[in-house]
Amino acid sequence: MASQVQPEPSVAVIVPCYNEEIAVGKVIADIKAAVPEAIIYVYDNNSSDRTAAIAAEAGACVRFEVDKGKGNVVRRAFADVEADIYALIDGDDTYDASALPEMIHTLIDQHLDHVLGVRTPDKTSSAYRPGHETGNKVFNRTVKLLFGDPVSDMLSGYRVMSRRFVKSFPALSREFEIETEMTIHCMSLRVPRTEVPVGFKDRPAGSESKLRTYHDGFRILRLLGTLLQYERPMLFYGVLAAILAVVGLALGIPVIWQFVTTGLVPRLPTAILASSLIIIAILALMVGLILNVLIMTRNEAARLSYLSYPAFDAKPSR
């Protein structure tokens, strides 16, 4: 029987935007030049300027999300948009849209579910705001330490993903910590993934960054703590139990020694505190053990949900 070639995959490019009238037109034009077959979805997140009008004039499919925050936009887009391959790129014209074909081909050729665009700014560029590059490196190392998998740019907003990754991604974050959640989701589900270097440049003159360095940094730290608690409960509660046990023993051993040598317990409050800390430590360890079993069950369900979506195969079938 003659071989039948699978149809080309449908590609959806999702562009979250908030007050990006200066940059969004060029972003759309660059995406069209790089991937002409892609459908471009610009999600306007309550912009007060002409972002939506300019995006529509440039030929994008404009949709709206009223709840403020990039995480809310991504959650809405992932739920509503149907495609074989999804690309996510910011609407501020800082990412090199010409890297999209390579990222898409890498996803298809290597049968991957997630391709991360690692920002590689020119040596003369000031694309990174002060402290952001250092903070990103710290977060990358923290995630590797906590979750065991290396990542070069966990805060990148430039990604290409398969349908089964997108449709199995819970997208619980509200704001810029959505990139962290996607990175941890990759690691927890252990999906096939890789990284591709992409160009990164300054915003166009006149546009303003929506990032708030300390506010967003603390939100990401809080998310990391929460994800550690939910994704690695034995590590989280085990460390907590160890700290409580060490403090309890440090307080209790002198009291026990005094009781053994004199038969008296003159420091009763300290004895009660030490005993309480040891009991809490044991309870914390038990909570960690129970949650670890629940996490294993949840991960199995998430894996089955992920596998319920077929992988796209662009190669000929007989």
Backbone as CSV, one residue per row, in Angstrom:
resi,resn,N_x,N_y,N_z,CA_x,CA_y,CA_z,C_x,C_y,C_z
1,MET,0.842,-1.185,0.000,0.000,0.000,0.000,0.884,1.244,0.000
2,ALA,0.494,2.218,-0.783,1.292,3.447,-0.854,1.295,4.154,0.489
3,SER,2.412,4.751,0.760,2.531,5.466,2.035,1.656,6.705,2.021
4,GLN,1.098,6.994,3.153,0.270,8.173,3.332,0.972,9.132,4.274
5,VAL,1.112,10.369,3.832,1.807,11.369,4.642,0.814,12.031,5.583
6,GLN,1.174,12.078,6.821,0.334,12.753,7.805,0.219,14.235,7.448
7,PRO,-0.935,14.857,7.726,-1.082,16.288,7.456,-0.139,17.110,8.318
8,GLU,0.205,18.284,7.804,1.070,19.169,8.576,0.370,19.581,9.874
9,PRO,1.114,19.709,10.942,0.483,20.066,12.221,-0.025,21.501,12.200
10,SER,-1.138,21.706,12.865,-1.633,23.071,13.035,-0.848,23.744,14.156
11,VAL,-0.494,24.999,13.932,0.336,25.736,14.887,-0.428,26.961,15.377
12,ALA,-0.511,27.110,16.679,-1.128,28.290,17.279,-0.060,29.040,18.072
13,VAL,0.055,30.325,17.812,1.004,31.164,18.548,0.190,32.075,19.475
14,ILE,0.426,31.940,20.752,-0.312,32.705,21.762,0.561,33.862,22.235
15,VAL,0.022,35.068,22.150,0.772,36.278,22.490,0.020,37.042,23.583
16,PRO,0.395,36.865,24.849,-0.242,37.646,25.915,0.200,39.110,25.825
17,CYS,-0.744,40.040,25.965,-0.421,41.462,25.816,-1.149,42.310,26.851
18,TYR,-0.421,43.258,27.382,-1.012,44.300,28.216,-0.318,45.621,27.879
19,ASN,-1.047,46.509,27.236,-0.504,47.808,26.819,0.769,47.658,25.990
20,GLU,0.638,46.953,24.868,1.779,46.714,23.988,1.537,47.283,22.590
21,GLU,0.840,48.422,22.484,0.522,48.975,21.167,1.770,49.328,20.359
22,ILE,2.874,49.640,21.037,4.099,50.007,20.331,4.757,48.797,19.682
23,ALA,4.672,47.630,20.353,5.441,46.466,19.911,4.621,45.393,19.214
24,VAL,3.315,45.292,19.511,2.560,44.115,19.090,2.478,43.980,17.568
25,GLY,2.402,45.074,16.837,2.329,44.990,15.384,3.554,44.331,14.786
26,LYS,4.722,44.696,15.268,5.966,44.103,14.756,6.076,42.640,15.169
27,VAL,5.639,42.318,16.380,5.686,40.931,16.831,4.856,40.058,15.907
28,ILE,3.655,40.511,15.569,2.784,39.742,14.677,3.407,39.606,13.289
29,ALA,3.957,40.693,12.766,4.594,40.647,11.446,5.768,39.676,11.441
30,ASP,6.573,39.689,12.493,7.729,38.787,12.576,7.287,37.329,12.654
31,ILE,6.217,37.058,13.415,5.717,35.683,13.522,5.194,35.207,12.173
32,LYS,4.451,36.072,11.463,3.935,35.706,10.145,5.067,35.408,9.166
33,ALA,6.130,36.189,9.242,7.271,35.960,8.357,7.974,34.651,8.685
34,ALA,8.039,34.311,9.976,8.743,33.105,10.396,7.904,31.848,10.191
35,VAL,6.620,31.916,10.544,5.735,30.751,10.458,4.427,31.184,9.806
36,PRO,4.402,31.286,8.481,3.221,31.823,7.795,1.951,31.017,8.037
37,GLU,2.100,29.720,8.270,0.913,28.869,8.441,0.297,28.968,9.829
38,ALA,0.962,29.618,10.762,0.484,29.672,12.145,-0.709,30.612,12.280
39,ILE,-1.604,30.270,13.198,-2.680,31.171,13.594,-2.216,31.906,14.851
40,ILE,-2.258,33.224,14.804,-1.741,34.037,15.901,-2.910,34.521,16.751
41,TYR,-2.855,34.183,18.037,-3.883,34.608,18.984,-3.275,35.639,19.934
42,VAL,-3.734,36.871,19.838,-3.315,37.914,20.768,-4.370,38.023,21.863
43,TYR,-3.943,37.769,23.096,-4.857,37.877,24.233,-4.614,39.204,24.938
44,ASP,-5.585,40.090,24.795,-5.489,41.408,25.422,-5.959,41.311,26.863
45,ASN,-5.087,41.725,27.776,-5.352,41.582,29.207,-5.727,42.933,29.833
46,ASN,-6.880,43.472,29.404,-7.372,44.755,29.932,-6.448,45.914,29.584
47,SER,-5.954,45.957,28.378,-5.091,47.070,27.968,-5.901,48.366,27.921
48,SER,-5.222,49.463,28.242,-5.865,50.782,28.186,-5.447,51.552,26.926
49,ASP,-4.652,50.910,26.062,-4.216,51.561,24.827,-4.826,50.833,23.631
50,ARG,-4.236,50.963,22.458,-4.793,50.407,21.219,-4.187,49.040,20.869
51,THR,-3.757,48.297,21.866,-3.151,46.991,21.609,-4.079,46.095,20.793
52,ALA,-5.318,45.963,21.198,-6.253,45.064,20.519,-6.505,45.519,19.084
53,ALA,-6.703,46.823,18.882,-6.984,47.338,17.536,-5.809,47.118,16.604
54,ILE,-4.611,47.388,17.082,-3.423,47.218,16.251,-3.196,45.739,15.931
55,ALA,-3.420,44.861,16.898,-3.256,43.424,16.670,-4.249,42.935,15.621
56,ALA,-5.470,43.422,15.689,-6.475,43.024,14.709,-6.115,43.531,13.320
57,GLU,-5.641,44.750,13.238,-5.227,45.312,11.949,-4.057,44.540,11.357
58,ALA,-3.203,44.000,12.224,-2.034,43.242,11.755,-2.393,41.819,11.341
59,GLY,-3.638,41.421,11.579,-4.073,40.108,11.122,-4.141,39.035,12.182
60,ALA,-4.007,39.392,13.445,-4.088,38.410,14.518,-5.537,38.182,14.927
61,CYS,-5.787,37.028,15.500,-7.079,36.737,16.103,-7.039,37.275,17.529
62,VAL,-7.814,38.301,17.805,-7.748,38.985,19.094,-8.811,38.442,20.039
63,ARG,-8.360,38.053,21.210,-9.267,37.604,22.270,-8.947,38.379,23.539
64,PHE,-9.837,38.265,24.521,-9.707,39.101,25.715,-9.785,38.241,26.977
65,GLU,-8.978,38.620,27.956,-9.038,38.030,29.294,-9.108,39.173,30.307
66,VAL,-10.211,39.246,31.050,-10.425,40.392,31.933,-9.673,40.273,33.253
67,ASP,-9.393,39.047,33.694,-8.652,38.877,34.947,-7.181,39.204,34.705
68,LYS,-6.675,40.195,35.429,-5.309,40.655,35.217,-4.296,39.589,35.608
69,GLY,-3.218,39.518,34.841,-2.127,38.599,35.147,-1.837,37.651,34.001
70,LYS,-0.557,37.449,33.719,-0.159,36.584,32.609,-0.617,35.147,32.830
71,GLY,-0.592,34.690,34.074,-1.049,33.334,34.356,-2.503,33.133,33.984
72,ASN,-3.332,34.133,34.257,-4.748,34.053,33.880,-4.913,33.991,32.365
73,VAL,-4.084,34.756,31.645,-4.144,34.747,30.181,-3.757,33.370,29.636
74,VAL,-2.659,32.820,30.136,-2.187,31.522,29.651,-3.217,30.433,29.944
75,ARG,-3.797,30.459,31.139,-4.813,29.454,31.486,-5.998,29.525,30.527
76,ARG,-6.451,30.744,30.234,-7.588,30.923,29.327,-7.226,30.459,27.909
77,ALA,-6.057,30.851,27.443,-5.644,30.492,26.090,-5.473,28.988,25.935
78,PHE,-4.841,28.339,26.910,-4.625,26.899,26.827,-5.954,26.139,26.839
79,ALA,-6.954,26.700,27.501,-8.261,26.048,27.550,-9.032,26.235,26.253
80,ASP,-8.910,27.417,25.628,-9.760,27.767,24.491,-9.179,27.400,23.130
81,VAL,-7.865,27.512,22.981,-7.242,27.347,21.664,-7.005,25.864,21.381
82,GLU,-7.334,25.461,20.145,-7.121,24.078,19.713,-6.074,24.052,18.610
83,ALA,-5.031,23.253,18.805,-3.959,23.127,17.812,-3.144,21.881,18.115
84,ASP,-2.291,21.505,17.173,-1.356,20.400,17.414,-0.116,20.891,18.155
85,ILE,0.321,22.082,17.812,1.523,22.666,18.407,1.199,24.081,18.870
86,TYR,1.661,24.410,20.061,1.418,25.731,20.639,2.752,26.437,20.857
87,ALA,2.787,27.697,20.516,3.945,28.537,20.829,3.471,29.665,21.734
88,LEU,4.292,29.996,22.700,3.990,31.093,23.615,5.120,32.107,23.529
89,ILE,4.773,33.351,23.220,5.791,34.395,23.089,5.202,35.711,23.582
90,ASP,5.994,36.495,24.275,5.522,37.776,24.801,5.306,38.774,23.667
91,GLY,4.423,39.723,23.917,4.109,40.714,22.901,4.917,41.985,22.982
92,ASP,6.080,41.934,23.650,6.880,43.149,23.849,8.046,43.281,22.877
93,ASP,8.145,42.351,21.919,9.196,42.395,20.899,10.600,42.297,21.484
94,THR,10.750,41.489,22.536,12.084,41.250,23.079,12.646,39.903,22.623
95,TYR,11.777,38.976,22.214,12.219,37.664,21.755,12.340,37.644,20.228
96,ASP,13.255,36.842,19.744,13.502,36.722,18.311,12.516,35.726,17.710
97,ALA,11.494,36.252,17.006,10.467,35.380,16.427,11.023,34.480,15.337
98,SER,12.153,34.835,14.743,12.717,34.005,13.678,13.216,32.660,14.193
99,ALA,13.299,32.483,15.515,13.716,31.199,16.085,12.564,30.194,16.140
100,LEU,11.335,30.661,15.857,10.178,29.775,15.954,10.272,28.537,15.064
101,PRO,10.646,28.662,13.784,10.725,27.448,12.952,11.667,26.387,13.533
102,GLU,12.820,26.822,14.019,13.762,25.852,14.601,13.159,25.174,15.820
103,MET,12.478,25.949,16.665,11.876,25.375,17.868,10.772,24.387,17.502
104,ILE,9.963,24.726,16.517,8.874,23.838,16.092,9.431,22.559,15.466
105,HIS,10.432,22.698,14.591,11.032,21.524,13.958,11.717,20.635,15.000
106,THR,12.329,21.241,15.991,12.959,20.459,17.061,11.914,19.655,17.814
107,LEU,10.775,20.265,18.104,9.695,19.566,18.805,9.207,18.369,17.997
108,ILE,9.019,18.581,16.688,8.489,17.509,15.838,9.539,16.434,15.583
109,ASP,10.736,16.843,15.163,11.760,15.876,14.759,12.221,15.005,15.919
110,GLN,12.279,15.576,17.120,12.753,14.816,18.279,11.606,14.242,19.110
111,HIS,10.377,14.409,18.614,9.193,13.881,19.315,9.153,14.378,20.767
112,LEU,9.218,15.679,20.918,9.234,16.294,22.242,7.869,16.871,22.585
113,ASP,7.743,17.281,23.831,6.514,17.939,24.285,6.754,19.373,24.736
114,HIS,8.015,19.737,24.912,8.294,21.094,25.402,9.673,21.533,24.928
115,VAL,9.720,22.680,24.284,11.000,23.273,23.868,11.073,24.656,24.512
116,LEU,12.094,24.858,25.306,12.272,26.120,26.024,13.227,27.026,25.259
117,GLY,12.809,28.249,25.001,13.686,29.225,24.378,14.560,29.906,25.419
118,VAL,15.839,29.586,25.398,16.777,30.138,26.385,17.304,31.474,25.866
119,ARG,17.062,32.523,26.613,17.441,33.871,26.180,18.951,34.031,26.138
120,THR,19.453,34.495,24.999,20.887,34.735,24.831,21.070,36.156,24.291
121,PRO,21.066,37.150,25.176,21.196,38.535,24.717,22.573,38.813,24.149
122,ASP,22.639,39.750,23.227,23.915,40.199,22.687,24.751,40.800,23.808
123,LYS,26.065,40.655,23.707,26.939,41.151,24.772,26.792,42.650,25.000
124,THR,26.386,43.358,23.965,26.222,44.807,24.108,24.804,45.194,24.497
125,SER,23.928,44.178,24.651,22.524,44.463,24.933,22.295,44.680,26.415
126,SER,21.279,45.480,26.733,20.867,45.701,28.122,19.460,45.167,28.323
127,ALA,19.138,44.081,27.595,17.775,43.555,27.616,17.350,43.135,29.018
128,TYR,18.275,42.554,29.772,17.968,42.201,31.140,17.986,43.446,32.020
129,ARG,16.932,43.639,32.810,16.939,44.736,33.766,17.923,44.420,34.889
130,PRO,18.434,45.459,35.602,19.404,45.225,36.664,18.898,44.202,37.683
131,GLY,19.710,43.197,37.929,19.362,42.180,38.920,18.561,41.020,38.364
132,HIS,17.925,41.174,37.202,17.075,40.109,36.675,17.891,38.899,36.235
133,GLU,19.029,39.128,35.565,19.838,38.004,35.102,20.390,37.207,36.286
134,THR,20.867,37.928,37.312,21.372,37.250,38.505,20.257,36.492,39.208
135,GLY,19.097,37.143,39.331,17.963,36.481,39.969,17.532,35.237,39.215
136,ASN,17.542,35.310,37.887,17.164,34.157,37.080,18.122,32.995,37.304
137,LYS,19.416,33.288,37.376,20.401,32.231,37.620,20.197,31.591,38.989
138,VAL,19.880,32.430,39.982,19.634,31.903,41.328,18.421,30.973,41.322
139,PHE,17.353,31.394,40.640,16.159,30.559,40.564,16.454,29.256,39.825
140,ASN,17.230,29.327,38.737,17.572,28.116,37.991,18.305,27.112,38.874
141,ARG,19.265,27.613,39.648,20.040,26.725,40.526,19.184,26.187,41.659
142,THR,18.266,27.016,42.156,17.381,26.575,43.230,16.481,25.442,42.763
143,VAL,15.917,25.602,41.562,15.043,24.561,41.012,15.829,23.275,40.775
144,LYS,17.045,23.382,40.271,17.863,22.187,40.065,18.153,21.486,41.390
145,LEU,18.439,22.283,42.438,18.730,21.714,43.753,17.507,21.023,44.335
146,LEU,16.344,21.664,44.192,15.137,21.149,44.824,14.509,20.001,44.042
147,PHE,14.546,20.084,42.708,13.816,19.117,41.902,14.715,18.180,41.103
148,GLY,16.027,18.434,41.113,16.968,17.474,40.548,17.230,17.588,39.062
149,ASP,16.487,18.428,38.334,16.672,18.552,36.891,17.224,19.935,36.560
150,PRO,18.213,20.005,35.664,18.770,21.314,35.304,17.866,22.079,34.364
151,VAL,17.870,23.389,34.462,17.155,24.257,33.539,17.979,25.524,33.391
152,SER,18.079,26.030,32.164,18.954,27.170,31.899,18.247,28.513,32.002
153,ASP,16.918,28.523,31.801,16.202,29.805,31.805,14.742,29.560,32.163
154,MET,14.486,29.244,33.424,13.147,28.844,33.845,12.123,29.969,33.727
155,LEU,12.573,31.229,33.665,11.654,32.357,33.600,11.402,32.831,32.174
156,SER,11.905,32.105,31.196,11.684,32.498,29.806,10.203,32.397,29.451
157,GLY,9.716,33.400,28.724,8.339,33.375,28.262,8.198,32.879,26.840
158,TYR,9.239,32.271,26.297,9.271,31.814,24.903,9.344,30.293,24.908
159,ARG,8.241,29.633,24.533,8.179,28.185,24.596,7.355,27.641,23.435
160,VAL,7.689,26.424,23.020,6.891,25.688,22.047,6.502,24.367,22.694
161,MET,5.208,24.025,22.605,4.691,22.881,23.350,3.753,22.044,22.495
162,SER,3.656,20.782,22.841,2.728,19.886,22.169,1.332,20.044,22.755
163,ARG,0.358,19.535,22.028,-1.026,19.593,22.506,-1.193,18.833,23.817
164,ARG,-0.568,17.659,23.907,-0.787,16.879,25.115,-0.133,17.514,26.336
165,PHE,0.926,18.306,26.137,1.492,19.042,27.260,0.535,20.145,27.695
166,VAL,0.050,20.924,26.730,-0.814,22.067,27.039,-2.100,21.616,27.709
167,LYS,-2.720,20.578,27.185,-4.020,20.159,27.700,-3.921,19.394,29.018
168,SER,-2.720,18.999,29.404,-2.552,18.337,30.705,-1.938,19.265,31.745
169,PHE,-1.722,20.530,31.355,-1.095,21.508,32.249,-2.183,22.234,33.044
170,PRO,-2.152,22.191,34.385,-3.233,22.779,35.182,-3.286,24.298,35.165
171,ALA,-2.143,24.975,35.000,-2.095,26.445,34.925,-2.823,27.086,36.098
172,LEU,-2.265,26.919,37.289,-2.889,27.450,38.499,-2.418,28.860,38.844
173,SER,-1.289,29.284,38.289,-0.719,30.591,38.640,-1.542,31.719,38.038
174,ARG,-1.445,32.900,38.654,-2.205,34.058,38.214,-1.347,35.058,37.437
175,GLU,-0.076,35.191,37.811,0.730,36.256,37.224,1.987,35.683,36.571
176,PHE,3.137,36.386,36.737,4.340,36.015,36.005,4.987,34.727,36.502
177,GLU,4.497,34.184,37.602,5.066,32.922,38.068,4.592,31.738,37.227
178,ILE,3.793,31.994,36.178,3.305,30.917,35.320,4.457,30.177,34.649
179,GLU,5.554,30.903,34.312,6.704,30.227,33.688,7.336,29.221,34.634
180,THR,7.401,29.591,35.921,7.939,28.663,36.914,7.067,27.422,37.013
181,GLU,5.756,27.617,37.001,4.838,26.481,37.094,5.000,25.553,35.897
182,MET,5.162,26.119,34.695,5.355,25.277,33.511,6.650,24.474,33.608
183,THR,7.703,25.125,34.113,8.984,24.435,34.260,8.878,23.276,35.230
184,ILE,8.227,23.507,36.377,8.081,22.443,37.371,7.169,21.342,36.855
185,HIS,6.156,21.716,36.078,5.257,20.715,35.495,6.044,19.778,34.571
186,CYS,6.955,20.344,33.780,7.822,19.527,32.910,8.610,18.515,33.724
187,MET,9.173,18.992,34.828,10.019,18.129,35.644,9.208,17.063,36.364
188,SER,8.052,17.451,36.898,7.228,16.501,37.649,6.672,15.413,36.749
189,LEU,6.226,15.806,35.552,5.641,14.848,34.620,6.709,14.107,33.830
190,ARG,7.946,14.624,33.868,9.086,14.036,33.163,8.796,13.878,31.674
191,VAL,8.295,14.967,31.092,7.999,14.944,29.654,9.298,15.120,28.868
192,PRO,9.361,14.585,27.657,10.548,14.815,26.816,10.639,16.287,26.447
193,ARG,11.793,16.875,26.665,11.950,18.317,26.481,13.396,18.640,26.138
194,THR,13.605,19.841,25.633,14.960,20.317,25.364,14.946,21.833,25.408
195,GLU,16.119,22.422,25.188,16.264,23.872,25.201,16.903,24.319,23.888
196,VAL,16.499,25.493,23.414,17.048,26.076,22.194,17.410,27.527,22.494
197,PRO,18.641,27.953,22.185,18.994,29.363,22.412,18.231,30.271,21.453
198,VAL,17.736,31.383,21.977,16.993,32.340,21.152,17.505,33.749,21.445
199,GLY,17.386,34.605,20.461,17.811,35.985,20.633,16.921,36.730,21.611
200,PHE,17.515,37.692,22.292,16.785,38.478,23.292,17.329,39.902,23.236
201,LYS,16.410,40.863,23.097,16.855,42.242,22.912,16.024,43.195,23.770
202,ASP,16.425,44.466,23.752,15.704,45.489,24.511,14.295,45.679,23.968
203,ARG,13.443,46.175,24.828,12.113,46.598,24.395,12.240,47.771,23.424
204,PRO,11.279,47.926,22.531,11.318,49.105,21.658,11.160,50.386,22.469
205,ALA,11.737,51.456,21.971,11.680,52.739,22.665,10.229,53.161,22.886
206,GLY,9.941,53.589,24.106,8.611,54.069,24.436,7.734,53.051,25.129
207,SER,8.098,51.746,25.053,7.301,50.732,25.744,7.857,50.522,27.150
208,GLU,6.988,50.056,28.027,7.356,49.951,29.436,7.181,48.517,29.915
209,SER,8.179,48.028,30.663,8.113,46.673,31.199,7.042,46.576,32.278
210,LYS,6.341,45.418,32.307,5.308,45.187,33.315,5.846,44.424,34.511
211,LEU,7.120,44.019,34.436,7.711,43.279,35.548,7.954,44.187,36.739
212,ARG,7.718,43.650,37.924,8.038,44.340,39.171,9.046,43.459,39.896
213,THR,10.286,43.886,39.897,11.397,43.020,40.297,11.161,42.318,41.622
214,TYR,10.953,43.071,42.684,10.845,42.459,44.003,9.500,41.769,44.205
215,HIS,8.429,42.409,43.734,7.104,41.814,43.871,7.034,40.470,43.164
216,ASP,7.457,40.431,41.902,7.404,39.189,41.140,8.406,38.171,41.666
217,GLY,9.565,38.650,42.115,10.560,37.742,42.676,10.046,37.030,43.916
218,PHE,9.373,37.760,44.807,8.814,37.147,46.017,7.679,36.189,45.673
219,ARG,6.888,36.532,44.658,5.819,35.621,44.245,6.404,34.308,43.718
220,ILE,7.506,34.397,42.952,8.134,33.187,42.427,8.724,32.356,43.567
221,LEU,9.355,33.033,44.547,9.889,32.310,45.699,8.779,31.605,46.466
222,ARG,7.662,32.301,46.629,6.536,31.698,47.341,6.005,30.499,46.565
223,LEU,5.940,30.640,45.235,5.481,29.521,44.414,6.434,28.336,44.519
224,LEU,7.743,28.608,44.513,8.721,27.522,44.660,8.525,26.788,45.977
225,GLY,8.293,27.557,47.058,8.040,26.932,48.358,6.782,26.087,48.346
226,THR,5.735,26.617,47.718,4.475,25.880,47.634,4.629,24.619,46.796
227,LEU,5.310,24.760,45.638,5.512,23.600,44.774,6.394,22.552,45.448
228,LEU,7.386,23.006,46.201,8.224,22.060,46.937,7.380,21.287,47.945
229,GLN,6.478,21.992,48.624,5.613,21.354,49.606,4.711,20.309,48.957
230,TYR,4.187,20.630,47.755,3.242,19.736,47.097,3.918,18.687,46.224
231,GLU,5.071,19.035,45.628,5.723,18.106,44.715,6.770,17.237,45.401
232,ARG,7.386,17.729,46.462,8.401,16.983,47.211,8.080,17.013,48.701
233,PRO,6.929,16.428,49.096,6.504,16.536,50.501,7.466,15.859,51.476
234,MET,8.099,14.755,51.058,9.033,14.104,51.972,10.241,14.984,52.242
235,LEU,10.714,15.688,51.220,11.834,16.608,51.413,11.405,17.779,52.294
236,PHE,10.253,18.380,51.969,9.784,19.551,52.704,9.538,19.204,54.176
237,TYR,8.719,18.208,54.412,8.364,17.875,55.804,9.485,17.117,56.502
238,GLY,10.332,16.423,55.733,11.478,15.760,56.343,12.472,16.759,56.916
239,VAL,12.752,17.828,56.133,13.640,18.883,56.624,13.023,19.581,57.831
240,LEU,11.716,19.870,57.747,11.025,20.500,58.883,11.092,19.613,60.121
241,ALA,10.860,18.318,59.949,10.923,17.384,61.074,12.331,17.319,61.655
242,ALA,13.332,17.332,60.792,14.722,17.266,61.273,15.076,18.512,62.089
243,ILE,14.645,19.685,61.619,14.932,20.932,62.348,14.259,20.908,63.713
244,LEU,12.986,20.518,63.750,12.258,20.463,65.024,12.879,19.434,65.963
245,ALA,13.294,18.293,65.397,13.891,17.255,66.237,15.221,17.712,66.826
246,VAL,16.046,18.394,66.029,17.339,18.876,66.521,17.139,19.892,67.641
247,VAL,16.213,20.832,67.442,15.939,21.829,68.478,15.378,21.153,69.726
248,GLY,14.457,20.195,69.526,13.876,19.490,70.672,14.922,18.716,71.458
249,LEU,15.835,18.042,70.748,16.896,17.298,71.430,17.863,18.240,72.142
250,ALA,18.186,19.357,71.497,19.096,20.316,72.126,18.526,20.848,73.434
251,LEU,17.221,21.048,73.462,16.584,21.517,74.693,16.357,20.391,75.689
252,GLY,16.079,19.192,75.176,15.670,18.102,76.064,16.794,17.312,76.682
253,ILE,17.931,17.161,75.963,19.012,16.333,76.501,19.526,16.849,77.852
254,PRO,19.767,18.166,78.036,20.189,18.638,79.367,19.161,18.347,80.454
255,VAL,17.867,18.428,80.122,16.824,18.139,81.105,16.840,16.662,81.482
256,ILE,16.996,15.796,80.459,17.048,14.349,80.719,18.281,13.998,81.556
257,TRP,19.408,14.611,81.191,20.641,14.335,81.944,20.504,14.757,83.406
258,GLN,19.864,15.886,83.628,19.659,16.367,84.994,18.737,15.434,85.767
259,PHE,17.728,14.921,85.076,16.819,13.985,85.734,17.535,12.682,86.087
260,VAL,18.380,12.192,85.153,19.103,10.941,85.405,20.052,11.076,86.595
261,THR,20.721,12.226,86.717,21.727,12.410,87.766,21.139,12.834,89.102
262,THR,19.994,13.550,89.076,19.438,14.084,90.333,18.047,13.551,90.642
263,GLY,17.359,13.010,89.645,15.983,12.564,89.858,14.986,13.711,89.873
264,LEU,15.428,14.892,89.549,14.563,16.074,89.558,14.421,16.659,88.160
265,VAL,13.294,17.361,87.957,13.059,18.073,86.698,12.724,19.527,87.029
266,PRO,13.746,20.305,87.396,13.481,21.688,87.794,13.061,22.586,86.625
267,ARG,13.434,22.207,85.403,13.109,23.031,84.219,11.920,22.411,83.481
268,LEU,10.777,22.381,84.140,9.588,21.740,83.591,9.122,22.388,82.282
269,PRO,9.072,23.734,82.176,8.646,24.330,80.894,9.538,23.908,79.734
270,THR,10.854,23.831,79.984,11.764,23.403,78.914,11.506,21.960,78.526
271,ALA,11.229,21.117,79.535,10.932,19.711,79.256,9.657,19.581,78.413
272,ILE,8.640,20.366,78.739,7.390,20.322,77.982,7.615,20.809,76.550
273,LEU,8.383,21.913,76.404,8.678,22.437,75.076,9.446,21.429,74.237
274,ALA,10.472,20.801,74.841,11.270,19.819,74.105,10.418,18.628,73.680
275,SER,9.571,18.154,74.575,8.694,17.023,74.239,7.734,17.391,73.124
276,SER,7.194,18.605,73.193,6.252,19.056,72.159,6.928,19.131,70.801
277,LEU,8.148,19.641,70.769,8.865,19.742,69.491,9.130,18.367,68.892
278,ILE,9.481,17.396,69.730,9.732,16.047,69.229,8.442,15.437,68.690
279,ILE,7.331,15.653,69.391,6.043,15.126,68.934,5.652,15.764,67.598
280,ILE,5.833,17.090,67.492,5.507,17.781,66.241,6.401,17.281,65.109
281,ALA,7.673,17.023,65.415,8.591,16.500,64.401,8.117,15.148,63.875
282,ILE,7.667,14.288,64.777,7.162,12.969,64.364,5.912,13.133,63.508
283,LEU,5.015,14.047,63.924,3.800,14.297,63.155,4.134,14.845,61.760
284,ALA,5.115,15.752,61.696,5.517,16.305,60.397,6.052,15.211,59.485
285,LEU,6.834,14.297,60.039,7.360,13.194,59.237,6.232,12.297,58.738
286,MET,5.232,12.063,59.596,4.093,11.245,59.188,3.287,11.935,58.086
287,VAL,3.113,13.270,58.204,2.414,14.024,57.165,3.161,13.903,55.836
288,GLY,4.492,14.017,55.903,5.294,13.882,54.696,5.119,12.518,54.043
289,LEU,5.093,11.464,54.852,4.925,10.108,54.318,3.561,9.938,53.657
290,ILE,2.514,10.450,54.324,1.156,10.323,53.777,1.030,11.117,52.475
291,LEU,1.518,12.371,52.499,1.422,13.200,51.297,2.245,12.626,50.153
292,ASN,3.351,11.967,50.473,4.174,11.380,49.421,3.402,10.299,48.669
293,VAL,2.615,9.506,49.409,1.784,8.484,48.768,0.711,9.138,47.900
294,LEU,0.095,10.222,48.426,-0.929,10.926,47.661,-0.351,11.564,46.403
295,ILE,0.873,12.110,46.502,1.518,12.720,45.349,1.797,11.671,44.271
296,MET,2.210,10.488,44.701,2.450,9.418,43.737,1.160,9.070,42.993
297,THR,0.045,9.029,43.727,-1.245,8.744,43.096,-1.644,9.861,42.148
298,ARG,-1.449,11.113,42.579,-1.799,12.248,41.725,-0.937,12.277,40.475
299,ASN,0.362,11.984,40.621,1.254,11.983,39.458,0.878,10.888,38.463
300,GLU,0.420,9.764,38.981,-0.042,8.707,38.086,-1.260,9.177,37.293
301,ALA,-2.191,9.858,37.974,-3.380,10.373,37.286,-3.000,11.440,36.264
302,ALA,-2.054,12.318,36.626,-1.608,13.358,35.699,-0.921,12.736,34.486
303,ARG,-0.144,11.693,34.720,0.538,11.017,33.614,-0.474,10.373,32.671
304,LEU,-1.506,9.759,33.244,-2.528,9.129,32.411,-3.297,10.185,31.616
305,SER,-3.553,11.345,32.244,-4.210,12.442,31.529,-3.341,12.915,30.378
306,TYR,-2.053,13.029,30.628,-1.100,13.446,29.597,-1.067,12.446,28.445
307,LEU,-1.089,11.153,28.775,-1.015,10.112,27.754,-2.330,9.933,27.002
308,SER,-3.403,10.522,27.501,-4.688,10.389,26.824,-4.739,11.196,25.528
309,TYR,-3.783,12.135,25.366,-3.686,12.922,24.134,-2.599,12.321,23.254
310,PRO,-2.910,11.985,22.019,-1.915,11.330,21.156,-0.790,12.277,20.771
311,ALA,0.379,11.714,20.598,1.522,12.496,20.118,1.397,12.692,18.623
312,PHE,1.781,13.875,18.144,1.731,14.128,16.710,2.943,13.491,16.046
313,ASP,2.691,12.804,14.949,3.759,12.161,14.182,3.693,12.670,12.749
314,ALA,4.679,13.475,12.361,4.675,14.064,11.015,5.290,13.149,9.975
315,LYS,5.748,11.968,10.378,6.402,11.074,9.404,5.362,10.259,8.631
316,PRO,5.714,9.783,7.454,4.774,8.990,6.668,4.369,7.707,7.390
317,SER,3.127,7.292,7.214,2.652,6.037,7.777,2.171,5.139,6.637
318,ARG,2.313,3.840,6.801,1.945,2.902,5.720,0.586,2.272,6.032
